[in-house]
Amino acid sequence: MRVLLPLFLLLCSCSSKAMNGDGYSCVDIGMSEQKLVECYGCPYATCTKEDGSKVLEYIERFDGYQRKIMQVNYFITVKNGVVVHKCSKTSYPPGYMYDSLDYQSQKETRGAAKPL
């Protein structure tokens, strides 16, 4: 029983329908493309290279303050129906895109005193 519980937890953590950091770590070189799509759904984008391999892109976004604060792109290369390479890229939006007034709530603005 002690052996089955960790195995069950590992299988459950790798069986989500959206790609995330845990799912990405469960993608192994040699995994079939069919199994990859079964576990994580259709990719956001697919690109076919000149050598016949395909790059499947999955995206995970993190939101906060009602906007994107971080994005992770997972790139998985498949050749002849088998995963041969994987990499990820993390990006953050530039800080100058947001106005400091955006962080103030509507409640604070409504409660301010009005000039006479």
N, C-alpha and C positions, 0 to 999 in steps of 0.2 A: 504494500500500500504506500509506503514512504517513497518508493521509486516512481510510482504512477502519478503522484500529485505534482512533482516538478515537471514531468513530461507533459501532463495535462495543461499546466499553466503556460509552458512554452508554446504549445500548439494553439492555445487560446490567444496569446499575445500576437501571434503571427497570422491570425485569421480575420483581421478587420477588413472592411471594404474600402478603406481609404488609406493611401500611403502616408506614413508618418515616420518618425525616427526609429521607433521600435520595429515597424514593418520593414524599413530599409535595411536594418541590421539582420533581419531574417532572410533577405534575398541572398542566395548563395550562387557563386559561379557554378554553372552547370545546371541550374534550375531551368525547367522548360518554360517557354514563353506562355504556353497555355496555363500552366500552374500559376505563373505570375499574374496573369489577367484574372484568373479565377479568384485569387486571394485579394487583389487590390483594385480590381475593376479596370475599366478602359483608361489608358493614359490621357493626359491633357493634350499632348501633341506627340506625333510620330514623325521621324525624319529618316529617310532611306539614304544610305551613303553609297558611294560609287562601287565599293567592294561587295555590296549586297546586304550588308548588315543594317540593322535598324536601331535607332536610338529612341527609346520610349521615355517621355518626360512626365513626371508626376510633380505636383506642386502642393506644398503645405503652407498655409498662411496663418499668421498669428495676429490677432486684432486686439487693440486696446485703445481706449479713449475714442471709440467709434471710428477708428481708421487702422490701416495696416501698419504694424510696427516692425514686422519681420516676415521674410518669405524664404522658404527652403525649396530649391529645385532639385529633384532627384532624377539623374540621368542613368538609364540602364540600357546597355548595348546588348543586342541579341543578334546572333549569327547562326544560321541553320536551325532556328527554333530553340536555341539554348543561350542563356545569359553568359556573356564572355567578359563583361566589364561593367563596373558601376562607379558613379561618383556623385557628389552633391555639391551644391553651391548655395551659400546663405547670403542674403542681401537685406539691407536696411534702407528705408527711404531717407533721403537727406533731411536734416533738421530744418533747413530754411523753407521747406514746403509748408510749414504750419505757422500760423499766426498765434502769438501767445494769448490773444483774446479768445481763440477757439477753445482753450482749456477752461475758460470760466463758464460756469453753468448758467442756464437761463434763470434759475432761481435767484442767484446773486444779482443778476442784472435787474430783475423785476423788483427786488427789495431795495434798490438804491433810491436815495432821496431825489426828488425832482426839483429843478430850480423853479422859483416863483416868477 
